[in-house]
Amino acid sequence: MYWDRDVRERRYRQSQARQARLSAARAKGTHTKQEWKILHDLFGRCVCCGISYDMLVGGTATKDHIEPIVVGGCDCVGNLQPVCRHCNSEGVGDDFREATLPGWQTIYLHRLGAYF
């Protein structure tokens, strides 16, 4: 059917556009699995709504890009915050890290230094 082919082609183009945006974001900066794990574990809960990871499906938060990739944000750890899927899908768009854990950067760097 023509409709099925059109849908497949549109999804393919969307996928290609997303991959191009992600590649551009990673060219500006990226993060390691270890950096994300430290940031994720540092907060222990969604920085937006405060729900504990224990209460989340899968027991883990999602990566929220504070400056979205679609508008030119990078994929570096400085642009990430751990949020639940609900908050991430709402597109909150604010940085809640400092309000959730004042001085989080110092703690993060201390923990990062312990790994390297």
N, C-alpha and C positions, 0 to 999 in steps of 0.2 A: 504494500500500500504506500501511496505517496505520503500520507500523514506520518506513518511510522518512520520513513526515511527523513522527513523534515525534522521530526523530534530528535532523532539520533544525531543529525547534523548540527542542530542547535545546541544540544548537550555537549557535543564534541567541541564546538567553537567556544562554549562557556568554559569547558575544562581547559582548553588551550590558553584562554585569556587568564584564567586563575593561575595556571602554572607560570605564565609570563610575569604576572604581578608578584608571585612568590619568589621567583628568581631575582627580580629587581630588588625586592626587599632584602633578600639574603646577600645581595651584592653590597648593600649599604651596611650590613651587620648581621651576625647570626649568633646563636648560642649553642652550647654543648648540652648534652643530656644531663651532665653533672651540674651545670649551672642552673638548669631548670629544676632539677631535683632539690637543690639547696633552697632555691626561692620557694618552691612548692611546700617543702617541709617546714620552712621558717614560719610561715603563716598558719598552717594547720587548719585553715578554714577559708571560705569564700571571703575575699576582702570587701566585697560589695554588700552582701546580705548577712554575712557572719555565720552561715550554716557550716557545721563541722564536716570535714571530709568523711567521717564515719557515717554520716547521714546521706551521703551522695551515692547514687548508683555507680558501682565500680570503685567507690571509696577514693576517688581522686578528682581533682579540679581540672578545668580546661584552661588553656592558655588564652588570655585576653590580650590582644594588642591594643595598648592605650591609644596610640596613633594608628588607626587601621591601615593595613597594608594597601587596601584599595585607594587610599588617599595619599600614599607615598611613605607610610611608616616602615621602619626597618624590622627585622626579625631578631634583633639583639635582646639579651635578657633585660636590659634597661627599659625596654618598651613592653615588657610582659608583666602581667599580674595574674595570680591564680583566682579564678572565679568559678562558680557552679555553672552548669549548662544553661540553667534558666536565666541567670544574670547575663551570661555571654550572649544568649539569643536576643535579649532585650536591647543589647547595644548601648550599655550605660555610658561609655565614652569618657569617663572621668578616671583619674588616678586615685585609687583609694588606699594605696599602700602605706603612706605616711600616717593617715588618719587611723588605720587599723593597727599599726605597730610603729609608734614614733621611734625614729632612729634606726629603722630597719636596714638602711644601707650599711651602717657600721657593723651590725650583727651579721649581715650577709657577707660582707668582705672578710670578717673574722672567720666565718665558717668556710668560706671559699679558700682562704689561706691555709686552713687545716688540711685541705685535700691536695694542695700543690706544694 
